[in-house]
Amino acid sequence: MENAFQRSLYSELDDLDYQIVSFLQDNARIPFTQIAKELGVTEKTVRLRVQQMQDDGMLSLVGVVNPIKAGIRVETIIFIAVSNTKLDDVVAELQEIPEVRLIVLTSGEYQLMTQVFTRNQEELSSFIMDKLNKIDGITRTNVIMELKVLKSKLKFIR
């Protein structure tokens, strides 16, 4: 059953677009003909709607790697405080480091939040000592290891 709150988060989508995206989130490889049949519209309508949402930047169909299956055993959140004049430089350096999966500008005492993936704690230690600690402009970090994922929601609709 559809959650009214979640539906209201996507007010830019009309009902048909919302239903199409719901099908694609369950299986991005589902044929447009099958979606059309389920929704009682033509395949052309589904194809055009998906293309329009992609053109508008509202929808991306991408493959997502399961980090655990890919050998990633340690997921870490690192909050980073940066000197005011070095923020752009620090972000540029972080963007070049493969272990850094996500960089977010934040409010509060830490300007950046990063998500770092490593295969084990040794790799995390090497990352911190050999890469992160050598970036000029970082004044302080708060390293938080994820112990157990209690909820992970990749689907944004439903």
C-alpha positions, 0 to 999 in steps of 0.5 A: 500500500502506498505511503501518502507521505512518500507520494507527497515527496514526489509531487513533481511526478504525476500519477502515471510517472509515479507508477512507471518509476515504481515498476522500474525501481523493482526491476529496471530491466522490465520491458516497457510493454509489460509496464504498459499492460499493467498500467493500461497505457501504450508502450509508446506512452511509457517509453516517452514518459521514461525518456522525458523524465530522463531528459529532465534529470528526474530519473536515472536508470543505473546499476548499483553494486552491492558493496558486501558482494564486491568485498567491501566489509568496512563502511565508514562515515568520516566528518571532516573539518576544513580551514575556510580557505581550503574547502575547494582544494580538500573536496578536489583531493577527496574526489580523486580518492577511490575509497571515498564513495560520497562527499556531502557539504554539511552545516555545523562544526564539520564542513564535510561528511564522507562515506568511505568503503574499504575491504577491511580495517587495515585498509581503513587505517592505511586510508586514514594515515596515508591519504586522509591525514596528508590532505592539506587543509583538514583541521579535524576528523571524526571517524565513525565505523558502521557496525551494523546496517539496521535499515537501508532503503535504496528505493525512493518511491513506495 
